[in-house]
């Protein structure tokens, strides 16, 4: 078995190393149908929810699925209606391993990354898991 390479990013490296794109945002009044279309088109699992220029939460594909399972009208329910308001963040220089523990403790799959008090990206548990698995494989 050949391990995938992540460019030698390790668990003690800063979490900013996992940020590869700018964060995706949706307006707080975007319908669930439109949110789902954005997530699907970019092939991502979450987007920041903005009120004007201010992030006020995060909406995930799981939030959309739960709302639809509860019979929400995808053309009448907004992102703000299903988003998580308490945005969990990591400082850009926080070690990836610490971020992994925080994500586990918080029970979350996505975390916003802050640099100079500005959100510069969103990482997923998959991003973190890949680094931890590759590090573990190196020790075998």
C-alpha positions as CSV (number, residue, x, y, z in Angstrom):
1,X,0.0,0.0,0.0
2,X,1.4,3.4,-1.0
3,X,0.4,6.3,1.2
4,X,-1.0,9.4,-0.4
5,X,1.2,12.4,-0.1
6,X,0.0,15.7,1.3
7,X,3.1,17.7,0.6
8,X,4.7,16.6,3.9
9,X,2.1,18.4,6.1
10,X,2.3,16.9,9.6
11,X,0.1,17.0,12.7
12,X,2.2,19.6,14.3
13,X,2.1,22.0,11.4
14,X,-0.2,25.0,11.6
15,X,-3.8,24.4,10.4
16,X,-3.4,27.2,7.8
17,X,-1.5,24.6,5.8
18,X,-4.8,22.8,5.1
19,X,-6.5,25.9,3.7
20,X,-6.4,25.7,-0.1
21,X,-9.2,27.9,-1.2
22,X,-11.1,31.0,-0.1
23,X,-14.1,30.2,2.0
24,X,-17.4,29.9,0.2
25,X,-20.3,32.1,1.5
26,X,-24.0,32.2,1.0
27,X,-26.4,35.0,1.9
28,X,-28.6,34.4,5.0
29,X,-31.7,34.6,2.8
30,X,-30.6,32.1,0.3
31,X,-33.1,29.2,-0.1
32,X,-32.2,25.7,0.8
33,X,-32.5,24.7,-2.9
34,X,-30.0,27.4,-3.8
35,X,-27.6,26.4,-1.0
36,X,-27.7,22.8,-2.1
37,X,-27.0,24.0,-5.7
38,X,-23.9,26.0,-4.5
39,X,-22.6,23.1,-2.4
40,X,-23.1,20.6,-5.2
41,X,-21.6,22.8,-7.9
42,X,-18.4,23.4,-6.0
43,X,-18.4,19.9,-4.5
44,X,-18.1,21.1,-0.9
45,X,-19.9,20.2,2.3
46,X,-20.4,23.6,3.9
47,X,-20.6,27.3,3.4
48,X,-20.4,30.3,5.6
49,X,-23.6,32.2,6.0
50,X,-23.3,36.0,5.7
51,X,-25.5,38.9,6.7
52,X,-24.2,41.7,4.5
53,X,-20.4,41.3,4.9
54,X,-20.5,39.6,8.3
55,X,-20.4,35.9,8.8
56,X,-23.2,34.9,11.1
57,X,-23.0,31.1,10.9
58,X,-22.3,28.0,8.9
59,X,-24.6,25.8,6.8
60,X,-23.7,22.2,5.9
61,X,-25.1,19.6,3.6
62,X,-26.3,17.8,6.7
63,X,-28.3,20.9,7.8
64,X,-30.0,20.9,4.4
65,X,-30.7,17.2,4.5
66,X,-32.1,17.4,8.0
67,X,-34.4,20.3,7.1
68,X,-35.7,18.4,4.0
69,X,-36.3,15.3,6.1
70,X,-38.4,17.5,8.4
71,X,-40.4,18.5,5.3
72,X,-39.0,22.0,4.9
73,X,-39.9,23.7,1.7
74,X,-36.6,24.0,-0.1
75,X,-37.9,27.2,-1.8
76,X,-39.2,28.9,1.3
77,X,-36.7,28.0,4.0
78,X,-33.5,30.1,4.1
79,X,-29.9,29.2,5.0
80,X,-30.3,31.3,8.2
81,X,-33.2,29.1,9.3
82,X,-31.0,25.9,9.4
83,X,-27.4,27.2,10.0
84,X,-25.3,26.7,13.0
85,X,-24.8,30.1,14.6
86,X,-21.9,29.3,16.9
87,X,-19.1,29.3,14.4
88,X,-16.1,27.3,15.8
89,X,-12.8,28.7,14.7
90,X,-9.1,27.9,14.8
91,X,-6.3,30.4,14.7
92,X,-4.1,30.0,11.6
93,X,-1.1,28.9,13.7
94,X,-3.0,26.3,15.7
95,X,-1.4,22.9,15.2
96,X,-3.5,20.5,13.1
97,X,-3.4,17.8,15.9
98,X,-4.9,20.3,18.4
99,X,-7.6,21.2,15.8
100,X,-8.4,17.5,15.4
101,X,-9.0,17.1,19.1
102,X,-11.1,20.3,19.2
103,X,-13.2,19.1,16.3
104,X,-13.8,15.8,18.0
105,X,-14.6,17.5,21.3
106,X,-17.1,19.9,19.7
107,X,-18.6,17.2,17.5
108,X,-18.1,19.2,14.3
109,X,-16.9,18.3,10.8
110,X,-15.9,21.8,9.6
111,X,-14.0,24.6,11.2
112,X,-13.3,28.1,10.1
113,X,-9.7,29.2,10.1
114,X,-8.8,32.8,11.2
115,X,-5.8,34.8,10.3
116,X,-5.6,38.4,11.6
117,X,-9.2,38.1,12.8
118,X,-10.5,37.3,9.3
119,X,-11.8,34.0,8.1
120,X,-9.4,32.8,5.4
121,X,-10.8,29.3,4.9
122,X,-12.8,26.4,6.2
123,X,-11.2,23.0,6.8
124,X,-13.0,19.7,7.1
125,X,-12.5,16.7,9.3
126,X,-11.5,14.8,6.1
127,X,-8.6,17.3,5.6
128,X,-7.4,16.7,9.2
129,X,-8.0,13.0,9.0
130,X,-5.8,12.7,5.9
131,X,-2.8,14.3,7.7
132,X,-3.2,12.1,10.7
133,X,-3.5,8.9,8.7
134,X,-0.5,9.8,6.5
135,X,1.6,10.6,9.7
136,X,0.5,7.2,11.2
137,X,1.5,5.4,8.0
138,X,5.0,6.9,8.1
139,X,5.6,5.3,11.5
140,X,4.7,1.8,10.2
